[in-house]
Amino acid sequence: MPSAQVEAVAVVAAVAAACAIPGSFLVLRRVALLADAISHVLLFGIVVSFLVVRDLASPWLLIGAAASGVLTVAIVETLQRSRLVKSDAAIGLVFPALFSLGTLLATIYLRNTHLDVDRVLLGSAELAPYDRMTIDGMDIGPRGFVVLSIVFVLNAALVVLFFKELKLSTFDAALAATLGFAPALLHYGLMTIVSLTTVAAFDAVGPVVVVALLVVPAATAYLLTDRLAVMIVLSVVIAIAAAIGGTLFAFEVDANIGGTVATVLGLLFSIAFLLAPGRGLLAALLRRLRQRRQFLETMLAIHLYQHEGTSTELDESRLDGLHRHLHWLPIEVTKVTIRAERNGLVASNGKRLRLTDEGRLVARRVLKLQG
């Protein structure tokens, strides 16, 4: 594999790792759509900063872009607190407005500026290896890889340092405020981290894949674990795997890297959505099936218990007549009887059923709860 392709893989993997860490908190706080908003309003901050400093190499462009992300969060939360606009509607109002305003300002005041739609929306990670970082004339690698590696280390360090505070404010903001943890400050701090990470990743891979890397790995990890620390680690692993796989596939089929990485992320999420042990669709279907089977076995035990010791016991416990008394299909009676006998709730002599001690206990427990 050519060195440029290896470096492109490294850049996208560094972006993925850096985005996955704050993305976990965005998903848990149910503000994932803010990632989309922040990624789109960066243009507004960049244009405004350039109009002030008139220098494309100025660091103020990055500062302005990050500030525009924080401004977006502030405006969205102000609209939410007014109780006149819901959260999703507030985000939908703010980010198109600021993104459009940035485009309008660039069109009016920067008429000689060419806005490449593909680069603005999809990014061009293929070119990242050619944007080099040099120190004292020494080439130390692609700028995107160096910058995003530093961002990843900073994000990881901040999460480790403030893990307890972030965890508490994420799951119980009221308790965090009571304990003096300032959840609002933590929230804006987290949004600042998201803005800075998005700014750093924007030029390398574009906003679409940045949003995907902020949200999808965390959403996938959420389906696989109930522990926050494990979720963060899984998010990073999933993001890096998708970044490497998607980038290699893009080179193989000569496609856009951002699009293929986002597609691979979608496939990984789909697999987790279907097959996750605890929360996956298949697990949920099996759980409902087990619950239905358990319910039917319990209903059979209750039926036998209610007629136990009565004059109708012989008739109500006949295997060939249960389907009429329970209003079930004969085949269903057979299946339920076999399972109930296997689970020790009933015993059969081939013609009639009788309750076991375990089945009697189950029936009494249920009837006691209903009473």
NULUM-118143 format. One record per residue (C-alpha): residue in one letter; x, y, z; residue number from 1. Coordinates in Angstrom, 1 decimal, always signed. Example, Ala and Ser with C-alpha at 12.3 -4.5 7.8 and 13.67 -1.06 7.14 Angstrom:
BEGIN
 residuo     px     py     pz num
       A  +12.3   -4.5   +7.8   1
       S  +13.7   -1.1   +7.1   2
REM end
This chain:
BEGIN
 residuo     px     py     pz num
       M   +0.0   +0.0   +0.0   1
       P   +1.4   +3.5   -0.9   2
       S   +2.6   +5.6   +2.0   3
       A   +0.0   +8.3   +1.2   4
       Q   -2.8   +5.7   +1.7   5
       V   -1.3   +4.5   +4.9   6
       E   -1.2   +8.1   +6.2   7
       A   -4.8   +8.7   +5.1   8
       V   -5.9   +5.7   +7.1   9
       A   -3.9   +7.0  +10.1  10
       V   -5.5  +10.5   +9.8  11
       V   -9.1   +9.2   +9.6  12
       A   -8.4   +6.8  +12.5  13
       A   -7.1   +9.7  +14.6  14
       V  -10.2  +11.7  +13.8  15
       A  -12.4   +8.7  +14.7  16
       A  -10.7   +8.2  +18.1  17
       A  -10.9  +11.9  +19.0  18
       C  -14.6  +12.2  +18.1  19
       A  -15.7   +9.0  +19.8  20
       I  -14.8  +10.1  +23.3  21
       P  -17.1  +13.2  +23.6  22
       G  -19.6  +11.5  +21.3  23
       S  -20.5   +9.1  +24.1  24
       F  -21.7  +11.9  +26.3  25
       L  -23.6  +13.5  +23.5  26
       V  -25.6  +10.3  +23.0  27
       L  -26.2   +9.7  +26.7  28
       R  -27.3  +13.3  +27.2  29
       R  -29.7  +13.0  +24.2  30
       V  -28.2  +16.0  +22.4  31
       A  -26.6  +14.0  +19.5  32
       L  -28.2  +16.3  +16.9  33
       L  -26.1  +19.2  +18.4  34
       A  -23.1  +17.5  +16.7  35
       D  -24.7  +18.1  +13.3  36
       A  -25.5  +21.7  +14.2  37
       I  -22.0  +22.4  +15.4  38
       S  -20.4  +20.9  +12.4  39
       H  -22.5  +23.0  +10.0  40
       V  -22.1  +26.4  +11.8  41
       L  -18.3  +26.3  +11.7  42
       L  -18.4  +28.0   +8.3  43
       F  -20.1  +31.0  +10.0  44
       G  -17.4  +31.3  +12.6  45
       I  -14.6  +30.9  +10.0  46
       V  -16.1  +33.5   +7.7  47
       V  -16.7  +36.1  +10.5  48
       S  -13.1  +35.5  +11.8  49
       F  -11.6  +36.0   +8.4  50
       L  -13.6  +39.2   +7.8  51
       V  -12.0  +40.5  +11.0  52
       V   -8.3  +39.3  +10.6  53
       R   -8.1  +39.0   +6.8  54
       D   -5.5  +36.2   +7.2  55
       L   -6.3  +32.6   +6.1  56
       A   -3.4  +31.3   +8.2  57
       S   -4.5  +33.0  +11.4  58
       P   -5.4  +30.8  +14.4  59
       W   -8.3  +33.1  +15.0  60
       L  -10.2  +31.3  +12.3  61
       L  -10.1  +28.1  +14.4  62
       I  -11.0  +30.0  +17.5  63
       G  -13.9  +31.7  +15.7  64
       A  -15.1  +28.4  +14.4  65
       A  -15.1  +26.8  +17.9  66
       A  -16.8  +29.9  +19.3  67
       S  -19.6  +29.5  +16.7  68
       G  -20.2  +26.0  +18.0  69
       V  -20.5  +27.2  +21.6  70
       L  -22.8  +30.1  +20.4  71
       T  -25.0  +27.5  +18.7  72
       V  -25.4  +25.6  +21.9  73
       A  -26.1  +28.8  +23.9  74
       I  -28.8  +29.9  +21.4  75
       V  -30.4  +26.4  +21.3  76
       E  -30.6  +26.2  +25.1  77
       T  -32.0  +29.8  +25.3  78
       L  -34.8  +28.8  +23.0  79
       Q  -35.4  +25.6  +25.0  80
       R  -35.6  +27.5  +28.3  81
       S  -38.2  +29.8  +26.8  82
       R  -40.5  +26.7  +26.7  83
       L  -41.9  +28.0  +23.4  84
       V  -39.7  +25.7  +21.2  85
       K  -38.9  +22.0  +21.7  86
       S  -35.3  +20.8  +21.7  87
       D  -35.3  +19.3  +18.2  88
       A  -37.1  +22.3  +16.7  89
       A  -34.6  +24.7  +18.4  90
       I  -31.7  +22.9  +16.8  91
       G  -33.5  +22.7  +13.5  92
       L  -34.0  +26.5  +13.6  93
       V  -30.5  +27.6  +14.7  94
       F  -28.0  +25.6  +12.6  95
       P  -29.6  +26.1   +9.2  96
       A  -29.8  +29.9  +10.0  97
       L  -26.2  +30.2  +11.0  98
       F  -24.9  +28.0   +8.2  99
       S  -26.9  +29.9   +5.6 100
       L  -25.6  +33.2   +7.2 101
       G  -22.0  +32.0   +6.8 102
       T  -22.6  +31.1   +3.2 103
       L  -24.3  +34.4   +2.5 104
       L  -21.4  +36.4   +4.1 105
       A  -18.9  +34.5   +2.1 106
       T  -20.9  +35.1   -1.1 107
       I  -21.2  +38.8   -0.5 108
       Y  -17.9  +39.8   +1.0 109
       L  -15.6  +37.1   -0.3 110
       R  -16.7  +37.0   -4.0 111
       N  -13.4  +35.6   -5.2 112
       T  -13.7  +32.7   -2.7 113
       H  -14.6  +29.3   -4.2 114
       L  -16.8  +27.1   -1.9 115
       D  -16.3  +23.5   -3.0 116
       V  -19.5  +21.8   -2.1 117
       D  -17.9  +18.3   -2.0 118
       R  -15.2  +19.6   +0.4 119
       V  -17.5  +21.5   +2.6 120
       L  -20.0  +18.7   +3.0 121
       L  -18.0  +15.5   +2.4 122
       G  -14.4  +16.6   +3.1 123
       S  -11.4  +15.2   +1.3 124
       A   -9.5  +12.9   +3.6 125
       E   -7.7  +11.7   +0.4 126
       L   -5.7  +14.9   +0.4 127
       A   -4.9  +14.9   +4.2 128
       P   -1.5  +13.2   +3.7 129
       Y   -0.4  +16.1   +1.5 130
       D   -1.0  +18.8   +4.2 131
       R   +2.2  +18.3   +6.1 132
       M   +3.3  +19.7   +9.5 133
       T   +6.9  +20.8   +9.8 134
       I   +8.9  +22.0  +12.8 135
       D  +12.3  +23.7  +12.1 136
       G  +12.1  +22.3   +8.6 137
       M  +11.5  +18.7   +9.8 138
       D   +8.5  +16.9   +8.4 139
       I   +6.7  +15.2  +11.3 140
       G   +3.8  +13.9   +9.3 141
       P   +0.3  +14.9   +8.1 142
       R   -1.1  +17.9  +10.0 143
       G   -4.4  +16.2  +10.5 144
       F   -2.9  +13.1  +12.2 145
       V   -0.7  +15.2  +14.5 146
       V   -3.5  +17.6  +15.5 147
       L   -6.1  +15.0  +16.0 148
       S   -3.8  +12.7  +17.9 149
       I   -3.2  +15.7  +20.3 150
       V   -7.0  +16.3  +20.5 151
       F   -7.6  +12.6  +21.3 152
       V   -5.0  +12.7  +24.1 153
       L   -6.5  +15.9  +25.5 154
       N  -10.1  +14.5  +25.3 155
       A   -9.1  +11.3  +27.0 156
       A   -7.2  +13.2  +29.7 157
       L  -10.2  +15.5  +30.4 158
       V  -12.6  +12.6  +30.6 159
       V  -10.4  +10.7  +33.0 160
       L   -9.9  +13.8  +35.1 161
       F  -13.6  +14.8  +35.2 162
       F  -15.1  +11.3  +34.8 163
       K  -17.0  +11.4  +38.1 164
       E  -18.4  +14.9  +37.5 165
       L  -19.4  +14.1  +33.8 166
       K  -21.0  +10.8  +34.8 167
       L  -23.1  +12.3  +37.6 168
       S  -24.2  +15.4  +35.6 169
       T  -25.0  +13.2  +32.6 170
       F  -27.3  +10.8  +34.5 171
       D  -28.6  +13.0  +37.3 172
       A  -28.0  +16.8  +36.7 173
       A  -30.2  +17.7  +39.8 174
       L  -28.1  +15.6  +42.1 175
       A  -24.9  +17.0  +40.5 176
       A  -26.1  +20.5  +41.2 177
       T  -27.0  +19.6  +44.8 178
       L  -23.5  +18.3  +45.3 179
       G  -22.0  +21.5  +43.8 180
       F  -20.7  +20.1  +40.5 181
       A  -22.2  +22.9  +38.4 182
       P  -23.8  +20.8  +35.6 183
       A  -24.4  +23.8  +33.4 184
       L  -20.7  +24.6  +33.4 185
       L  -19.9  +21.0  +32.7 186
       H  -22.3  +20.9  +29.8 187
       Y  -20.8  +24.0  +28.2 188
       G  -17.3  +22.6  +28.8 189
       L  -18.4  +19.4  +27.0 190
       M  -19.8  +21.4  +24.2 191
       T  -16.6  +23.4  +23.9 192
       I  -14.7  +20.1  +23.6 193
       V  -17.1  +18.9  +20.9 194
       S  -16.6  +22.2  +19.1 195
       L  -12.8  +22.1  +19.2 196
       T  -12.8  +18.5  +18.2 197
       T  -15.1  +19.2  +15.3 198
       V  -13.0  +22.2  +14.2 199
       A   -9.9  +20.0  +14.2 200
       A  -11.6  +17.3  +12.3 201
       F  -13.5  +19.4   +9.9 202
       D  -10.7  +20.2   +7.4 203
       A   -9.5  +16.6   +7.3 204
       V  -12.7  +14.7   +6.8 205
       G  -15.6  +17.1   +6.4 206
       P  -18.8  +17.6   +8.6 207
       V  -20.8  +14.6   +7.4 208
       V  -18.3  +12.0   +8.6 209
       V  -17.5  +14.1  +11.8 210
       V  -21.2  +13.9  +12.8 211
       A  -21.2  +10.1  +12.0 212
       L  -18.0   +9.6  +14.2 213
       L  -19.4  +11.7  +17.0 214
       V  -22.8   +9.8  +17.1 215
       V  -22.7   +6.4  +15.5 216
       P  -19.9   +4.7  +17.5 217
       A  -21.4   +5.8  +20.8 218
       A  -24.9   +4.7  +19.8 219
       T  -23.5   +1.3  +18.8 220
       A  -21.5   +1.0  +22.0 221
       Y  -24.6   +1.9  +24.0 222
       L  -26.4   -1.2  +22.6 223
       L  -23.5   -3.4  +23.8 224
       T  -22.9   -2.3  +27.4 225
       D  -24.4   -0.6  +30.5 226
       R  -21.1   +0.7  +31.9 227
       L  -20.0   +4.2  +30.9 228
       A  -16.3   +3.5  +31.0 229
       V  -16.7   +0.4  +28.8 230
       M  -19.0   +2.3  +26.5 231
       I  -16.3   +5.0  +25.9 232
       V  -13.7   +2.4  +25.2 233
       L  -16.0   +0.5  +22.8 234
       S  -16.9   +3.7  +21.0 235
       V  -13.2   +4.4  +20.3 236
       V  -12.6   +0.8  +19.1 237
       I  -15.7   +0.8  +16.9 238
       A  -14.8   +4.3  +15.5 239
       I  -11.2   +3.3  +14.7 240
       A  -12.4   +0.0  +13.1 241
       A  -14.9   +1.8  +10.9 242
       A  -12.3   +4.4  +10.0 243
       I   -9.7   +1.8   +8.9 244
       G  -12.2   -0.4   +7.1 245
       G  -14.0   +2.4   +5.4 246
       T  -10.8   +4.1   +4.2 247
       L   -9.4   +0.9   +2.8 248
       F  -12.6   +0.1   +1.1 249
       A  -12.7   +3.7   -0.4 250
       F   -9.3   +3.2   -1.9 251
       E  -10.3   -0.2   -3.2 252
       V  -13.4   +1.1   -5.1 253
       D  -12.1   +4.6   -5.7 254
       A  -14.9   +6.3   -3.6 255
       N  -15.1   +9.2   -1.2 256
       I  -13.5   +8.3   +2.1 257
       G  -16.0  +10.2   +4.2 258
       G  -19.0   +8.5   +2.6 259
       T  -17.5   +5.0   +2.9 260
       V  -16.5   +5.5   +6.6 261
       A  -20.1   +6.7   +7.4 262
       T  -21.5   +3.7   +5.5 263
       V  -19.3   +1.2   +7.4 264
       L  -20.4   +2.9  +10.7 265
       G  -24.0   +2.4   +9.6 266
       L  -23.4   -1.2   +8.9 267
       L  -21.7   -1.8  +12.3 268
       F  -24.7   +0.0  +14.0 269
       S  -27.1   -2.2  +12.1 270
       I  -25.3   -5.4  +13.2 271
       A  -25.4   -4.2  +16.8 272
       F  -29.0   -3.1  +16.5 273
       L  -30.0   -6.6  +15.3 274
       L  -27.6   -8.8  +17.4 275
       A  -26.6   -6.9  +20.5 276
       P  -27.0   -9.4  +23.4 277
       G  -29.0   -7.2  +25.7 278
       R  -30.7   -4.5  +23.6 279
       G  -30.6   -5.9  +20.1 280
       L  -33.7   -6.5  +18.1 281
       L  -33.2  -10.3  +18.0 282
       A  -32.6  -10.4  +21.8 283
       A  -35.8   -8.3  +22.3 284
       L  -37.8  -10.7  +20.1 285
       L  -36.4  -13.8  +22.0 286
       R  -37.1  -12.1  +25.3 287
       R  -40.8  -11.4  +24.3 288
       L  -41.1  -15.0  +23.1 289
       R  -39.8  -16.3  +26.4 290
       Q  -42.1  -14.0  +28.3 291
       R  -45.1  -15.2  +26.3 292
       R  -44.2  -18.8  +26.8 293
       Q  -43.8  -18.2  +30.5 294
       F  -47.1  -16.5  +30.6 295
       L  -48.9  -19.4  +28.9 296
       E  -47.3  -21.9  +31.3 297
       T  -48.4  -19.8  +34.2 298
       M  -52.0  -19.6  +32.9 299
       L  -52.0  -23.4  +32.6 300
       A  -50.8  -23.7  +36.2 301
       I  -53.5  -21.2  +37.4 302
       H  -56.2  -23.0  +35.5 303
       L  -55.3  -26.4  +37.1 304
       Y  -54.9  -24.8  +40.6 305
       Q  -58.3  -23.1  +40.5 306
       H  -60.0  -26.5  +39.8 307
       E  -57.8  -28.5  +42.1 308
       G  -59.9  -30.4  +44.7 309
       T  -63.2  -29.4  +43.0 310
       S  -65.9  -31.6  +41.3 311
       T  -64.7  -30.3  +37.9 312
       E  -61.1  -31.2  +38.4 313
       L  -61.2  -34.4  +36.4 314
       D  -62.9  -32.7  +33.4 315
       E  -60.8  -29.5  +33.5 316
       S  -57.5  -31.4  +33.7 317
       R  -58.1  -33.7  +30.7 318
       L  -55.5  -33.2  +28.0 319
       D  -58.1  -33.7  +25.2 320
       G  -60.4  -31.0  +26.6 321
       L  -58.0  -28.3  +27.8 322
       H  -58.1  -26.4  +24.5 323
       R  -61.9  -25.9  +25.0 324
       H  -61.5  -24.7  +28.6 325
       L  -58.5  -22.4  +27.9 326
       H  -59.8  -21.3  +24.4 327
       W  -56.5  -22.2  +22.9 328
       L  -55.7  -24.2  +19.7 329
       P  -55.0  -27.9  +20.4 330
       I  -51.5  -27.6  +19.0 331
       E  -50.8  -24.7  +21.4 332
       V  -52.1  -26.7  +24.3 333
       T  -49.7  -29.5  +23.4 334
       K  -46.7  -27.2  +23.1 335
       V  -47.5  -25.4  +26.4 336
       T  -48.0  -28.7  +28.2 337
       I  -44.7  -30.1  +27.0 338
       R  -42.8  -27.0  +28.1 339
       A  -44.6  -26.8  +31.5 340
       E  -43.9  -30.5  +32.2 341
       R  -40.2  -29.9  +31.2 342
       N  -40.0  -26.9  +33.6 343
       G  -41.5  -28.9  +36.4 344
       L  -44.8  -27.1  +36.7 345
       V  -47.1  -30.0  +35.8 346
       A  -47.0  -33.8  +35.5 347
       S  -48.9  -35.9  +33.0 348
       N  -50.1  -39.5  +32.9 349
       G  -51.0  -39.3  +29.2 350
       K  -54.6  -38.4  +29.8 351
       R  -54.7  -35.8  +32.6 352
       L  -52.5  -33.2  +34.0 353
       R  -51.8  -32.5  +37.7 354
       L  -49.9  -29.7  +39.3 355
       T  -46.5  -30.2  +40.9 356
       D  -45.5  -28.4  +44.1 357
       E  -43.5  -26.0  +41.9 358
       G  -46.5  -25.3  +39.7 359
       R  -48.8  -24.9  +42.7 360
       L  -46.3  -22.4  +44.2 361
       V  -46.3  -20.4  +40.9 362
       A  -50.1  -20.2  +40.7 363
       R  -50.4  -19.1  +44.3 364
       R  -47.8  -16.4  +43.9 365
       V  -49.6  -15.0  +40.9 366
       L  -53.0  -15.1  +42.4 367
       K  -51.7  -13.5  +45.6 368
       L  -50.3  -10.6  +43.6 369
       Q  -53.6  -10.2  +41.8 370
       G  -55.5  -10.3  +45.1 371
REM end
